[in-house]
Amino acid sequence: LVFVGATLPKELEELMEDFIPISGIKEIRSPGLHRVLPHVLQRFERLGVEAKKARVLEIARQAVEKKESTLIFCHRGRAVDFLKMFLEENGVPGVLNLSATMRRPYREESYYRFRDRDCFVLT
């Protein structure tokens, strides 16, 4: 039995003690657990409210032009949907969205299409 995750519940041992012997649990940690992989470009930009839309539009257009897979994170599901519509309305083709508010089959479809490079921008 293998549990994998960035975080596991503190009460994992208590939850599992009726199913498996706790003495059999072996914890393995990676020294790079919360680090960005070396091949992943991660960039944070602090922008004013007015500059955000223009900058995101520029980033998305460049991603499509260069065929670079680009994730644009939003804090809320409504923002994900808004950003997808905004980018599409401004001529960015094939933008995908993915959020917890979506039904699982739609989330999976977006993920696989992005993974398979059918589209280059995922919000």
Disulfide bonds with the S-S distance in Angstrom:
none
